[in-house]
Amino acid sequence: MTRPERVLVTGAAGFIGSTLVERLLAEGRSVVGLDNFDPFYAESEKLRNLETALTSDRYRLVRSDIRDADRMEQVFASERFDGVVHLAALAGVRPSLERPADYADVNVLGTARILEAAVSQGNPQIVFASSSSVYGEREDGPFLETDSVERPVSPYAASKRAGELLAHTFHHALGLPVTCARIFTCYGPRQRPDLAIRKFADRMRRGKPIPIYGDGTALRDFTFIDDLVDGLVRALDSDLGFAILNFGAGRKVSVLEVVKHLEQRLGVTAEIDWQPPQTGDVPRTWADIGAAGEALGYSPQVDFETGIQRFVEWLEDLT
């Protein structure tokens, strides 16, 4: 397939979306970024994410909700996209326990609206942002795309699995090419304020205790933002028909190890506020990235220590 040159990125003002937009613009592509600026965190931070993109004459920002079927049809019809990266969603495992219907509405209905509009405009290449959360509670690993994912443990995870099933249906019935990217815990510059590494660092710098749920031995496959974005671009540029691929680093790091790395980089000692385990949290995530490597040449380059250093440098530049 030829490289998509006119790309829609939904959730374009967020952590992953804004970084992806800049990568696509740097490659000479034209990008429409769509975002509804949900108040999950400050709009000012999202606008800061877009400062570079908004200086480009090949970038256009559209404020809209992905659930608005008429608006989605208008956006697709006006641009004739040949590629779409669908990142927009309500995020977070814990908040989804408090708002399960909202998560279903945005993440499932909204995804259906995007896929529907894509079909009506000629079946552009789609990359759908799924999540490692679909794997549920696991004590083993690494996680393979062929593993059973029929027992999600949060509404967020269930909504992402539903999105994968919708994507398969649109491919099978209507010929839409879709790669579902199961994204493992992403970190780096522009990370959302609610995510652990950012939250820990912010509180440590202010001398406040950091909450750790459980005993700190939970393991996560922390994936640096630039590596993830590289994988998403590779998926966008490859017509695999329908595929589900893991995008992680292929390693696991404990929560307490994260704290130690932040202590070293920030030059402070963390005060830990021990909390009971949280419903919906899983004991580990760990990606087998062999399939993405074989299909796309995906190969993460940034080790965890370097990634933490780059994140801290970005955070310190903010203040």
C-alpha positions in Angstrom: 0.0 0.0 0.0 1.0 3.6 -0.5 1.8 5.6 2.6 -1.3 7.5 3.9 -0.7 11.2 3.4 -4.0 12.7 4.7 -4.4 11.4 8.2 -7.0 11.9 10.9 -5.9 11.5 14.5 -8.7 11.4 17.1 -7.7 12.3 20.6 -5.1 14.6 19.0 -4.6 16.9 22.0 -3.6 14.1 24.4 -0.3 12.6 25.5 -0.1 10.0 22.7 -2.1 11.9 20.1 -0.1 15.1 20.1 3.2 13.3 20.0 1.9 11.2 17.0 0.7 14.3 15.2 4.1 15.9 15.4 5.7 12.8 14.1 3.3 12.7 11.1 3.8 16.4 10.4 7.6 16.0 10.5 7.2 13.3 7.8 5.5 15.8 5.6 1.9 14.5 5.9 -1.3 16.5 6.3 -3.1 15.9 9.6 -6.5 16.7 11.0 -6.5 16.4 14.8 -9.9 15.8 16.4 -10.5 16.3 20.1 -13.4 17.3 22.3 -11.1 18.5 25.1 -12.8 16.4 27.7 -12.2 17.9 31.2 -10.6 14.7 32.5 -7.5 17.0 32.9 -6.8 20.7 32.1 -7.5 22.0 28.7 -4.5 24.3 29.1 -2.2 21.3 29.2 -3.7 19.8 26.1 -3.4 23.1 24.3 0.3 23.2 25.3 0.7 19.8 23.7 -0.5 21.3 20.4 1.7 24.4 20.3 4.1 23.0 17.8 1.4 21.3 15.6 -0.6 24.5 15.4 2.2 26.3 13.7 2.0 24.0 10.7 -0.1 24.8 7.6 -0.6 21.1 7.2 -2.4 20.7 10.5 -6.1 21.5 11.3 -7.7 21.1 14.7 -11.3 20.1 14.9 -13.2 20.3 18.2 -15.8 17.6 18.2 -17.2 14.6 19.9 -16.7 11.2 18.2 -20.2 10.3 19.1 -21.6 13.0 16.9 -22.5 10.9 13.8 -23.3 13.9 11.5 -20.1 15.7 12.4 -18.0 12.7 11.9 -19.5 12.2 8.4 -18.8 15.9 7.6 -15.2 15.6 8.8 -14.5 12.5 6.8 -16.3 13.8 3.7 -14.4 17.1 3.7 -10.9 15.6 3.9 -11.0 12.2 2.2 -8.5 10.7 4.6 -6.4 7.7 3.5 -5.4 6.9 7.1 -7.0 7.2 10.6 -5.4 6.7 14.0 -8.3 6.4 16.5 -7.0 7.3 20.0 -10.0 9.2 21.4 -11.5 7.5 24.4 -12.4 7.9 28.1 -9.2 6.7 29.8 -8.4 5.1 33.1 -9.3 1.8 34.8 -10.3 3.3 38.2 -12.5 6.1 36.8 -14.3 3.6 34.6 -15.6 1.8 37.8 -17.4 5.0 38.7 -18.8 5.8 35.2 -19.2 2.5 33.4 -22.1 3.7 31.2 -20.1 6.8 30.1 -17.1 4.6 29.1 -19.3 2.3 27.1 -20.9 5.3 25.4 -17.7 7.1 24.4 -15.4 4.1 23.8 -17.8 1.7 22.1 -20.4 4.0 20.4 -17.8 6.6 19.6 -15.6 3.9 18.0 -18.5 2.6 16.0 -19.1 6.2 14.7 -15.5 6.5 13.5 -15.6 3.1 11.8 -18.9 3.9 10.2 -17.7 7.2 8.8 -14.5 5.6 7.5 -16.5 3.0 5.6 -18.7 5.6 4.0 -15.6 7.4 2.7 -13.8 4.6 1.0 -12.2 2.4 3.8 -9.0 4.2 4.7 -6.4 2.4 6.7 -7.4 2.4 10.4 -5.3 2.0 13.6 -7.4 1.5 16.6 -5.9 2.1 20.1 -6.8 -0.8 22.2 -5.2 -1.6 25.6 -3.2 -4.2 27.5 -6.1 -4.0 30.0 -8.0 -6.5 27.8 -5.8 -9.3 29.1 -7.3 -9.1 32.5 -5.8 -10.5 35.7 -2.8 -12.6 34.8 0.0 -14.1 36.9 2.0 -15.4 34.0 3.4 -13.8 30.9 4.5 -12.5 28.5 1.0 -11.8 27.0 0.3 -13.1 23.5 -2.2 -11.8 21.1 -3.6 -15.3 20.9 -4.3 -15.5 24.6 -7.9 -15.5 25.9 -9.2 -12.0 26.6 -12.8 -12.8 27.5 -12.6 -11.8 31.2 -11.9 -8.1 31.5 -11.9 -6.8 35.1 -12.9 -3.2 34.5 -15.4 -1.3 32.3 -12.5 0.4 30.6 -11.0 -3.0 29.6 -14.4 -4.3 28.5 -14.9 -1.2 26.3 -11.5 -1.7 24.6 -12.3 -5.3 23.9 -15.6 -4.3 22.5 -13.8 -1.9 20.2 -11.6 -4.7 18.9 -14.7 -6.8 18.2 -16.3 -4.0 16.4 -13.2 -3.5 14.3 -13.1 -7.1 13.3 -16.8 -7.0 12.3 -16.2 -3.9 10.1 -13.3 -5.6 8.5 -15.0 -8.9 7.9 -18.4 -7.5 6.7 -17.3 -4.3 5.0 -13.7 -4.7 4.1 -12.3 -2.0 6.4 -8.5 -2.5 7.1 -7.9 -2.2 10.8 -4.9 -2.9 13.1 -5.8 -3.0 16.8 -2.9 -1.7 18.8 -2.9 -3.2 22.3 -1.0 -0.4 24.0 0.9 -1.3 27.2 1.7 1.3 29.9 3.0 4.3 28.0 5.2 7.0 29.7 7.3 10.0 28.7 7.0 13.7 28.0 3.4 15.0 28.0 2.2 12.1 30.2 -1.3 12.6 31.7 -1.3 13.9 35.2 -3.3 10.9 36.5 -0.8 8.3 35.3 1.5 6.8 38.0 4.9 8.1 36.8 3.7 11.7 36.4 1.6 11.6 39.6 4.5 10.2 41.6 7.0 12.7 40.2 4.6 15.7 40.7 4.0 14.8 44.4 7.6 13.9 45.1 8.8 17.3 43.8 6.3 19.0 46.1 7.3 16.9 49.1 4.0 15.1 49.3 3.4 11.4 49.9 2.8 9.2 46.9 -0.1 6.6 47.0 0.9 3.0 46.3 -1.9 0.5 46.1 -1.0 -3.0 47.4 2.6 -3.8 48.3 4.3 -2.1 45.4 5.2 -5.4 43.6 2.7 -4.9 40.7 4.5 -5.1 37.4 4.0 -3.0 34.3 5.5 -3.1 30.8 6.4 0.6 30.6 6.7 1.7 27.0 8.4 5.0 26.1 6.2 7.3 24.0 8.5 7.6 21.0 8.7 3.8 20.7 4.9 3.5 20.9 4.4 6.3 18.3 6.9 4.5 16.0 4.8 1.4 16.2 1.6 3.3 15.5 3.1 4.9 12.4 4.4 1.5 11.2 0.9 0.1 11.7 -0.6 3.1 9.8 1.7 2.5 6.9 1.0 -1.3 6.6 -2.2 -2.9 5.4 -2.5 -6.1 7.4 -6.2 -6.5 6.6 -7.2 -7.1 10.2 -4.6 -7.5 12.9 -4.3 -7.3 16.7 -0.7 -6.5 17.8 0.9 -5.8 21.2 2.8 -2.5 21.5 4.9 -2.7 24.6 8.6 -2.8 25.5 8.7 -6.5 26.2 9.9 -6.1 29.8 8.3 -5.5 33.2 9.2 -3.0 36.0 7.7 -3.0 39.5 6.0 0.0 41.0 8.7 0.2 43.7 11.4 0.2 41.0 9.7 3.2 39.4 9.9 5.0 42.7 13.6 4.3 43.0 14.3 5.6 39.5 12.4 8.7 40.2 14.2 9.3 43.5 17.5 9.0 41.7 16.5 11.4 38.9 14.7 13.9 41.1 17.2 13.8 43.9 14.5 13.3 46.6 13.3 10.6 48.9 9.7 9.5 48.4 7.3 9.3 51.3 4.9 6.4 50.5 1.2 6.4 51.5 0.4 2.7 51.4 -3.2 2.0 50.2 -5.2 -1.3 49.9 -5.3 -2.9 46.4 -7.7 -1.3 44.0 -10.5 -3.1 42.2 -9.8 -3.3 38.5 -6.0 -3.1 38.9 -4.1 -6.1 37.5 -1.0 -7.6 39.1 1.1 -7.4 35.9 1.3 -6.4 32.3 4.0 -7.9 30.0 3.9 -7.8 26.2 5.2 -10.4 23.9 6.1 -8.1 21.0 7.3 -10.7 18.6 4.2 -10.5 16.3 4.6 -6.7 15.9 8.3 -7.1 15.3 7.6 -9.7 12.5 4.7 -7.8 10.9 6.0 -4.2 11.2 9.7 -4.3 12.2 8.6 -2.8 15.6 11.6 -2.7 17.9 11.6 -0.4 21.0 14.8 1.5 21.4 14.5 3.4 24.7 15.4 1.6 27.9 13.5 2.4 31.0 16.3 4.4 32.7 16.8 6.7 29.6 13.0 7.1 29.3 12.7 8.2 32.9 15.5 10.7 32.4 13.8 12.2 29.4 10.5 12.4 31.2 12.1 14.2 34.2 13.8 16.6 32.0 10.5 17.5 30.3 8.7 17.8 33.6 11.4 20.1 35.1 11.2 22.3 31.9 7.5 22.9 32.7 8.2 24.7 35.9 
